[in-house]
């Protein structure tokens, strides 16, 4: 089965966002963030999870799409304390992730490993 274009685009977008964020936030480690070190490490871990989830979603791993859905839901929750635009933007992205990964043909891409044994 060929991977749907929407899954490919969205998964690569997560990989790109994770990579850009990883490079950007890694500067916090170099600058000696001090009491913010825990925050910087958490952000780096979250960015790495976006890369991992995107890579495994490209491979059709069911847990990869769930990881990315949870990653996006987490961003909706943490944006609640920010501008309402951020909440709306993250909520729209969450809906896009859910639609692309959980409706056919995206859903079929993640089910294929169960059916074919791959």
Secondary structure, DSSP 4 states (H G I P E B T S, - for coil): -PPPHHHHHHHHHHHHHHHHHHHHHHHHHHTT-GGGHHHHHHHHHHHHHHHHHHHHHHTT-HHHHHHHHHHHHHHHHHGGGS-HHHHHHHHHHHHHHHHHHHSTTHHHHHHHHHHH--
